[in-house]
Amino acid sequence: MFIGIDLSLTGTGVVYLNKDKDERKLIKSSPPKIKTPTTELERLMVIRNKITITKEAKLVAIEGIAFMSRNSTSTSQLSAINYMVREKLYNLGVPFVIVAPTSLKKFVTGKGNAGKDIVMLEAYKRWNVSITDNNICDAYGLAKIAEALTIKTKLIKPQEDVLKVLKVQI
């Protein structure tokens, strides 16, 4: 099984690829009514705990953090949930890679600066999957990266370039 995780504070996408079958999960979350360090931490822990990981996972690909965000609170919370998920994987002994957002786009579309609508269209064209949520679509692309890092498949040049950079993490 290969897993792709697109972490978000409002809609985390998780895709589990098992042979030619996939399972898709969207974890929705709202900000706490009363924002305190404790309620914000609790929100992140709920998101982390809803991401199901088993030791059968061969490789997990997590989208890295886009540091261009103007909202420093969101960026710090995304960093926190990212490391909470990494710790969960580490404690389970499940290998993982961190994929930069531009690398994910390049793997799916051939270009590192594609918009969300183009990523969903290219995922449909490339893998014949109809996905209407961009978080799930990113998670699907991440799962396909994990699969391609593990199983030899036919790739286009931009995909090979992405994998070459990521292989040093394994």
HULIN-V120786 format. One record per backbone hydrogen bond with DSSP energy under -0.5 kcal/mol. NH is the residue of the N-H (numbers start at 1). CO is the residue of the C=O. E is the energy in kcal/mol with one decimal. If there is no record, write none. Layout:
nh=NH co=CO e=E
nh=NH co=CO e=E
//
This chain:
nh=2 co=17 e=-2.6
nh=3 co=59 e=-2.0
nh=4 co=15 e=-2.4
nh=5 co=61 e=-2.6
nh=6 co=13 e=-2.9
nh=7 co=5 e=-0.7
nh=12 co=27 e=-2.4
nh=13 co=6 e=-2.0
nh=14 co=25 e=-2.6
nh=15 co=4 e=-2.3
nh=16 co=23 e=-2.7
nh=17 co=2 e=-3.6
nh=17 co=15 e=-0.6
nh=18 co=16 e=-0.6
nh=18 co=21 e=-3.1
nh=21 co=18 e=-2.1
nh=23 co=16 e=-2.2
nh=25 co=14 e=-2.6
nh=27 co=12 e=-3.1
nh=27 co=25 e=-0.5
nh=28 co=26 e=-0.8
nh=29 co=10 e=-1.9
nh=35 co=33 e=-0.6
nh=36 co=34 e=-0.7
nh=40 co=36 e=-2.5
nh=41 co=37 e=-1.9
nh=42 co=38 e=-2.6
nh=43 co=39 e=-1.9
nh=44 co=40 e=-1.8
nh=45 co=41 e=-2.4
nh=46 co=42 e=-2.1
nh=47 co=43 e=-2.0
nh=48 co=44 e=-2.7
nh=49 co=45 e=-2.6
nh=50 co=46 e=-1.4
nh=50 co=47 e=-0.6
nh=51 co=47 e=-0.6
nh=51 co=48 e=-1.2
nh=52 co=50 e=-0.9
nh=57 co=54 e=-1.8
nh=58 co=1 e=-3.3
nh=59 co=1 e=-0.9
nh=60 co=95 e=-1.7
nh=61 co=3 e=-2.8
nh=62 co=60 e=-0.5
nh=62 co=97 e=-2.6
nh=63 co=5 e=-2.3
nh=64 co=99 e=-3.6
nh=67 co=65 e=-0.9
nh=69 co=66 e=-1.0
nh=72 co=70 e=-1.0
nh=75 co=71 e=-2.2
nh=76 co=72 e=-2.3
nh=77 co=73 e=-2.2
nh=78 co=74 e=-2.9
nh=79 co=75 e=-2.3
nh=80 co=76 e=-2.1
nh=81 co=77 e=-2.6
nh=82 co=78 e=-2.2
nh=83 co=79 e=-2.1
nh=84 co=80 e=-2.2
nh=85 co=81 e=-2.2
nh=86 co=82 e=-2.1
nh=87 co=83 e=-2.3
nh=88 co=84 e=-1.9
nh=89 co=85 e=-2.4
nh=90 co=86 e=-2.8
nh=91 co=87 e=-2.8
nh=92 co=88 e=-1.4
nh=93 co=89 e=-0.9
nh=93 co=90 e=-0.9
nh=94 co=89 e=-2.5
nh=95 co=93 e=-0.5
nh=97 co=60 e=-2.3
nh=99 co=62 e=-3.0
nh=99 co=97 e=-0.5
nh=100 co=98 e=-0.5
nh=104 co=100 e=-2.3
nh=105 co=101 e=-2.2
nh=106 co=102 e=-2.2
nh=107 co=103 e=-2.4
nh=108 co=104 e=-2.1
nh=109 co=105 e=-3.3
nh=110 co=105 e=-0.6
nh=110 co=106 e=-1.7
nh=111 co=105 e=-0.6
nh=114 co=111 e=-0.7
nh=119 co=115 e=-2.2
nh=120 co=116 e=-2.1
nh=121 co=117 e=-2.1
nh=122 co=118 e=-2.9
nh=123 co=119 e=-2.2
nh=124 co=120 e=-1.8
nh=125 co=121 e=-2.4
nh=126 co=122 e=-3.0
nh=127 co=123 e=-2.5
nh=128 co=124 e=-1.8
nh=129 co=123 e=-0.7
nh=131 co=129 e=-0.8
nh=137 co=133 e=-2.4
nh=138 co=134 e=-2.4
nh=139 co=135 e=-2.1
nh=140 co=136 e=-2.4
nh=141 co=137 e=-2.5
nh=142 co=138 e=-2.4
nh=143 co=139 e=-2.4
nh=144 co=140 e=-2.3
nh=145 co=141 e=-1.8
nh=146 co=142 e=-2.4
nh=147 co=143 e=-2.4
nh=148 co=144 e=-2.6
nh=149 co=145 e=-2.0
nh=150 co=146 e=-0.7
nh=150 co=147 e=-1.0
nh=151 co=147 e=-3.4
nh=159 co=156 e=-0.5
nh=160 co=156 e=-2.2
nh=161 co=157 e=-2.4
nh=162 co=158 e=-2.0
nh=163 co=159 e=-2.5
nh=164 co=160 e=-2.3
nh=165 co=161 e=-1.4
nh=166 co=162 e=-1.9
nh=167 co=163 e=-2.4
nh=168 co=165 e=-0.6
nh=169 co=166 e=-2.3
nh=170 co=167 e=-1.1
//
